[in-house]
Amino acid sequence: MIRFGLLGCGRIAKRHAELLGGNHIERASLVAVCDNVKPRADALAAKFGIPAYDDLDDLLARKDIDAVAVLTPSGMHPQHVIACARAGKHVVVEKPMALRLQDADDMIRACDEAGVKLFVVKQNRFNVPVVKAREALDAGRFGRLILGTVRVRWCRDQAYYDQDAWRGTWAYDGGVLTNQASHHIDMLEWFFGDVVSVHARATTALVKVETEDTAVATVKFRNGALGIIEATTAVRPKDLEGSLSILGEKGTVEIAGFAVNQIRHWNFVDPLPSDKVVVEKFSVNPPNVYGFGHQAYYQHVVDCLLHQRAALVDGLQGRKSLELISALYESIETGQEVALRFEPRRSKLGVIS
């Protein structure tokens, strides 16, 4: 049994707590929660009959916690992950793992030195349609990759950003590219490989925040493919889609839905009998998967911890997508195409204003 503690009891914590505390993950349990706003921790803990804390040291002092899920604002992830690692706890950290590359490096180093595992939450990689598309990619069914596109067209109004003072700030949150679109950017890079350069533009269209609510970018991949990123939280009046398109010389797949969870197109030059099964049985995430890929994600984490297996998204993988996001912000500030690898100079991400 892997026993988890939750650090941060905000909006996303409800999803994690329901899975871990509701016996949805085999050989995993939720034993305590922590938030610096004690009533918020108390409310979540009461649902599962477990202790609540408002001090991280008190949470980490518990000997019965094997791993901590860090669900605090992104800008606070580094200090919290490092503290958990030094206490000998394995760490699951929400996306993005950090806002600055140096912080990501410090987190990876701290976990390595402590001999604990670091997992970065990228649950959309475990969505059933995404898994099937990845299997097709690994089987070479796309042939040479031509064009990849991700679209995040969601609604986040002023009331959403006003829930907490950290939302929409450079120091603790980042904009739509860092927060809402980080999963999709990760998947684009996961399918298409290393990025050579990016060119991005952004604007703050409909809300009063420091960061962007709308951005577009073009991407050049090392394998010669091109990519397009479209991300906005300025859709009104409600969410529209979160999608991934993969175009290759021998096939095309588009996965859409609200959160990259429904196959819209599945076409290959050389069809297989199994394609019909994919479309009929795996085109939509089954309804019993809570929060789409989160259940499969946590089962993967537990499996890695129990059997000493490598994580699909460890600290190095999490850093890779953060580097791409940092390059996007560098391009936004300079107006220039930015090559990877680079040293951020103008990017505002993670900087206190």
C-alpha positions as CSV (number, residue, x, y, z in Angstrom):
1,M,0.0,0.0,0.0
2,I,1.3,3.5,-1.0
3,R,0.0,6.1,1.5
4,F,-0.4,9.6,0.2
5,G,-0.6,13.0,1.7
6,L,-2.0,16.0,-0.2
7,L,-0.4,19.4,0.0
8,G,-2.7,22.1,-1.2
9,C,-6.5,21.8,-1.0
10,G,-7.7,24.1,-3.8
11,R,-9.6,23.5,-6.9
12,I,-7.6,20.6,-8.4
13,A,-7.2,18.8,-5.0
14,K,-10.8,17.6,-5.1
15,R,-10.0,15.4,-8.1
16,H,-6.9,13.9,-6.5
17,A,-8.6,13.4,-3.1
18,E,-11.6,11.6,-4.6
19,L,-9.3,9.1,-6.4
20,L,-6.9,8.5,-3.5
21,G,-9.4,8.8,-0.7
22,G,-12.3,7.1,-2.5
23,N,-10.6,3.8,-3.0
24,H,-10.4,4.2,-6.8
25,I,-6.7,3.4,-6.9
26,E,-5.6,-0.1,-6.1
27,R,-3.0,-0.3,-3.3
28,A,-3.2,3.4,-2.6
29,S,-4.8,5.4,0.2
30,L,-5.1,9.0,1.4
31,V,-4.0,9.5,5.0
32,A,-3.7,13.3,5.5
33,V,-4.1,16.7,3.8
34,C,-2.5,20.1,4.3
35,D,-3.2,23.7,3.3
36,N,-2.1,26.9,4.8
37,V,-5.8,27.9,4.9
38,K,-6.9,25.5,7.7
39,P,-10.7,25.6,7.0
40,R,-10.0,24.5,3.4
41,A,-7.9,21.6,4.6
42,D,-10.5,20.7,7.3
43,A,-13.3,20.6,4.7
44,L,-11.5,18.2,2.4
45,A,-10.2,16.0,5.3
46,A,-13.7,15.7,6.7
47,K,-15.0,14.0,3.6
48,F,-12.5,11.1,4.1
49,G,-12.2,11.1,7.9
50,I,-8.5,11.9,7.9
51,P,-6.3,14.5,9.7
52,A,-5.8,18.0,8.3
53,Y,-2.8,20.3,8.8
54,D,-1.9,23.9,8.1
55,D,1.8,23.4,8.4
56,L,3.9,21.4,5.9
57,D,6.4,20.3,8.5
58,D,3.7,18.6,10.5
59,L,2.5,16.8,7.5
60,L,6.0,15.6,6.6
61,A,6.7,14.5,10.1
62,R,4.2,11.7,9.7
63,K,5.9,8.4,9.3
64,D,2.9,6.8,7.6
65,I,3.2,9.0,4.5
66,D,5.1,7.4,1.6
67,A,4.3,10.1,-1.1
68,V,3.0,13.6,-1.2
69,A,0.9,15.1,-4.0
70,V,2.0,18.8,-4.3
71,L,-1.1,20.7,-5.6
72,T,-0.1,24.2,-4.5
73,P,0.3,27.2,-6.9
74,S,2.9,26.5,-9.6
75,G,5.3,29.1,-8.3
76,M,5.4,27.4,-5.0
77,H,6.1,23.9,-6.4
78,P,9.9,24.1,-6.1
79,Q,10.1,24.9,-2.3
80,H,7.4,22.3,-1.5
81,V,8.8,19.5,-3.7
82,I,12.3,20.0,-2.3
83,A,10.9,20.0,1.3
84,C,9.1,16.7,0.6
85,A,12.2,15.1,-1.0
86,R,14.4,16.1,2.0
87,A,11.8,14.5,4.2
88,G,12.2,11.2,2.3
89,K,8.8,11.4,0.6
90,H,8.2,10.5,-3.1
91,V,6.5,13.4,-4.9
92,V,3.7,13.8,-7.4
93,V,3.6,17.4,-8.5
94,E,0.9,19.0,-10.6
95,K,1.7,20.7,-13.9
96,P,3.7,22.7,-14.6
97,M,6.4,21.3,-12.3
98,A,7.9,24.8,-11.9
99,L,8.0,28.2,-13.7
100,R,11.7,28.5,-14.1
101,L,14.2,26.0,-15.5
102,Q,16.6,26.5,-12.6
103,D,13.9,25.6,-10.2
104,A,13.1,22.5,-12.1
105,D,16.8,21.5,-12.0
106,D,16.8,22.1,-8.2
107,M,13.8,19.9,-7.8
108,I,15.2,17.1,-9.9
109,R,18.5,17.3,-8.0
110,A,16.8,17.3,-4.6
111,C,14.8,14.2,-5.4
112,D,17.9,12.4,-6.8
113,E,19.9,13.2,-3.7
114,A,17.2,12.0,-1.4
115,G,16.6,8.8,-3.4
116,V,12.9,9.5,-4.0
117,K,10.9,9.5,-7.2
118,L,9.5,12.6,-8.8
119,F,6.3,12.3,-10.9
120,V,4.9,15.2,-12.9
121,V,1.1,15.1,-13.5
122,K,0.4,14.7,-17.3
123,Q,-2.8,12.7,-17.1
124,N,-3.9,13.3,-20.6
125,R,-1.1,10.9,-21.8
126,F,-3.2,8.2,-20.2
127,N,-6.5,9.1,-22.0
128,V,-7.5,6.0,-23.9
129,P,-7.7,7.7,-27.3
130,V,-4.2,9.2,-26.7
131,V,-2.8,5.8,-25.7
132,K,-4.2,4.3,-29.0
133,A,-2.7,7.1,-31.1
134,R,0.6,6.6,-29.4
135,E,0.5,2.9,-30.2
136,A,-0.1,3.8,-33.8
137,L,2.9,6.2,-33.8
138,D,5.2,3.6,-32.2
139,A,4.1,1.1,-34.8
140,G,5.1,3.5,-37.6
141,R,1.7,3.9,-39.0
142,F,1.9,7.6,-39.5
143,G,5.1,7.4,-41.6
144,R,6.9,10.7,-41.8
145,L,5.3,13.2,-39.5
146,I,4.2,16.4,-41.3
147,L,2.1,18.7,-39.0
148,G,1.0,18.6,-35.4
149,T,-1.6,21.0,-33.9
150,V,-3.0,21.5,-30.4
151,R,-6.0,23.7,-29.7
152,V,-7.1,24.7,-26.2
153,R,-10.3,26.7,-26.5
154,W,-11.6,27.1,-23.0
155,C,-13.5,29.6,-20.9
156,R,-12.0,31.2,-17.8
157,D,-13.7,34.4,-16.9
158,Q,-12.7,37.1,-14.4
159,A,-14.4,35.3,-11.6
160,Y,-12.1,32.3,-12.1
161,Y,-9.0,34.5,-11.8
162,D,-10.4,36.4,-8.8
163,Q,-10.8,33.1,-6.8
164,D,-7.2,33.4,-5.6
165,A,-4.6,36.2,-5.7
166,W,-2.0,34.0,-7.4
167,R,-4.0,33.2,-10.5
168,G,-2.8,34.9,-13.6
169,T,0.4,36.2,-12.0
170,W,3.9,35.7,-13.5
171,A,5.4,34.7,-10.2
172,Y,3.0,31.9,-9.2
173,D,0.8,30.9,-12.2
174,G,1.7,32.0,-15.7
175,G,-0.9,32.3,-18.4
176,V,-2.8,30.0,-20.7
177,L,0.3,28.5,-22.1
178,T,1.7,27.5,-18.7
179,N,-1.5,26.5,-17.0
180,Q,-4.4,25.3,-19.2
181,A,-2.3,24.4,-22.3
182,S,0.7,22.8,-20.6
183,H,-0.8,19.3,-21.0
184,H,-1.4,19.8,-24.7
185,I,2.0,21.3,-25.4
186,D,3.5,18.3,-23.6
187,M,1.6,15.9,-25.9
188,L,2.6,17.8,-29.0
189,E,6.2,17.4,-28.1
190,W,5.7,13.8,-26.9
191,F,4.3,12.8,-30.3
192,F,6.5,14.9,-32.6
193,G,9.8,14.8,-30.7
194,D,12.5,17.4,-30.0
195,V,11.8,21.0,-30.9
196,V,14.3,23.1,-32.9
197,S,12.7,26.6,-32.6
198,V,9.4,28.4,-31.8
199,H,7.8,31.7,-32.7
200,A,4.9,32.9,-30.6
201,R,2.5,35.8,-30.1
202,A,0.1,36.5,-27.2
203,T,-2.4,39.0,-25.9
204,T,-4.5,39.5,-22.8
205,A,-7.9,39.9,-24.4
206,L,-10.8,39.6,-21.9
207,V,-9.6,39.5,-18.3
208,K,-7.5,41.7,-16.0
209,V,-4.4,39.6,-15.2
210,E,-0.7,40.0,-15.6
211,T,-0.3,37.1,-18.0
212,E,-1.8,36.2,-21.4
213,D,-5.2,34.6,-21.9
214,T,-4.7,34.0,-25.6
215,A,-1.6,32.8,-27.5
216,V,-0.6,31.3,-30.9
217,A,2.7,29.8,-31.9
218,T,4.5,27.9,-34.7
219,V,6.9,25.2,-33.9
220,K,9.7,23.5,-35.9
221,F,10.7,20.0,-34.9
222,R,14.0,18.3,-35.4
223,N,12.4,15.6,-37.6
224,G,11.3,18.3,-40.1
225,A,7.7,18.4,-39.0
226,L,5.9,21.7,-38.2
227,G,3.6,22.4,-35.3
228,I,0.9,24.9,-34.4
229,I,-0.2,25.8,-30.8
230,E,-3.5,27.7,-30.3
231,A,-4.4,28.4,-26.7
232,T,-7.0,30.7,-25.2
233,T,-9.2,31.0,-22.1
234,A,-11.2,33.8,-23.8
235,V,-13.8,31.5,-25.3
236,R,-17.3,32.7,-24.3
237,P,-19.7,31.6,-22.9
238,K,-18.3,28.1,-22.2
239,D,-15.5,25.7,-23.0
240,L,-15.2,24.5,-26.6
241,E,-12.4,22.0,-27.0
242,G,-9.0,20.7,-26.1
243,S,-7.6,18.8,-29.1
244,L,-4.5,17.2,-30.8
245,S,-4.1,16.6,-34.5
246,I,-1.4,14.4,-35.9
247,L,-0.8,14.5,-39.7
248,G,1.6,12.1,-41.3
249,E,2.4,10.9,-44.8
250,K,0.5,7.6,-44.1
251,G,-2.3,8.7,-41.7
252,T,-4.2,11.3,-39.8
253,V,-5.6,11.2,-36.3
254,E,-7.5,14.0,-34.5
255,I,-8.4,13.7,-30.8
256,A,-10.7,16.3,-29.5
257,G,-13.5,16.6,-26.9
258,F,-13.1,18.8,-23.9
259,A,-9.8,17.4,-22.8
260,V,-8.2,15.4,-25.6
261,N,-10.5,12.5,-24.8
262,Q,-12.5,11.7,-28.0
263,I,-11.3,10.5,-31.4
264,R,-12.7,12.7,-34.1
265,H,-10.7,11.3,-37.0
266,W,-8.8,8.0,-37.3
267,N,-7.7,7.4,-40.9
268,F,-4.7,5.5,-42.3
269,V,-3.5,4.8,-45.8
270,D,-3.0,1.1,-44.8
271,P,-6.1,0.3,-42.7
272,L,-6.0,-2.6,-40.2
273,P,-8.9,-4.7,-38.9
274,S,-8.2,-3.3,-35.5
275,D,-9.0,0.2,-36.6
276,K,-12.7,-0.6,-36.4
277,V,-12.2,-1.8,-32.8
278,V,-10.3,1.4,-31.9
279,V,-13.1,3.6,-33.2
280,E,-15.9,1.6,-31.7
281,K,-14.4,0.8,-28.3
282,F,-11.6,3.3,-27.6
283,S,-12.7,6.5,-29.3
284,V,-14.0,8.0,-26.0
285,N,-12.6,7.6,-22.5
286,P,-14.9,5.2,-20.6
287,P,-17.2,6.9,-18.1
288,N,-15.7,5.1,-15.1
289,V,-12.3,6.8,-15.6
290,Y,-12.6,9.7,-13.1
291,G,-11.3,12.9,-14.4
292,F,-10.3,11.2,-17.7
293,G,-6.7,10.1,-17.3
294,H,-6.1,10.8,-13.7
295,Q,-7.1,7.3,-12.5
296,A,-4.8,5.5,-14.9
297,Y,-2.1,8.1,-14.1
298,Y,-2.2,7.3,-10.4
299,Q,-2.3,3.6,-11.0
300,H,0.9,4.1,-13.0
301,V,2.5,6.0,-10.1
302,V,1.6,3.3,-7.6
303,D,2.9,0.6,-10.0
304,C,6.2,2.5,-10.4
305,L,6.7,2.8,-6.6
306,L,5.7,-0.7,-5.8
307,H,7.8,-2.3,-8.5
308,Q,10.6,0.2,-9.0
309,R,9.7,1.0,-12.6
310,A,10.5,4.1,-14.5
311,A,7.9,6.9,-14.6
312,L,6.4,7.9,-18.0
313,V,6.7,11.6,-16.9
314,D,9.5,12.0,-14.5
315,G,11.3,15.3,-13.6
316,L,13.4,15.3,-16.7
317,Q,10.3,14.9,-18.9
318,G,8.5,17.6,-17.0
319,R,11.5,19.9,-17.5
320,K,11.5,19.2,-21.2
321,S,8.0,20.7,-21.7
322,L,8.8,23.5,-19.3
323,E,11.8,24.4,-21.5
324,L,9.5,24.6,-24.5
325,I,7.0,26.8,-22.7
326,S,9.8,29.1,-21.5
327,A,10.9,29.4,-25.1
328,L,7.4,30.4,-26.1
329,Y,7.4,33.2,-23.6
330,E,10.9,34.3,-24.7
331,S,9.6,34.6,-28.2
332,I,6.5,36.6,-27.0
333,E,8.7,39.1,-25.3
334,T,11.3,39.5,-28.0
335,G,9.1,39.1,-31.1
336,Q,11.7,36.8,-32.5
337,E,12.0,33.1,-33.3
338,V,13.7,31.4,-30.4
339,A,15.9,28.4,-30.7
340,L,16.0,25.6,-28.1
341,R,18.3,25.3,-26.1
342,F,18.3,28.8,-24.8
343,E,18.8,30.8,-21.6
344,P,15.7,32.8,-20.6
345,R,16.5,36.5,-20.5
346,R,13.2,38.3,-21.2
347,S,10.6,35.7,-20.1
348,K,8.5,37.0,-17.3
349,L,7.6,33.6,-16.1
350,G,8.2,33.0,-12.4
351,V,9.3,36.6,-11.8
352,I,7.7,38.7,-9.0
353,S,6.5,42.0,-10.4
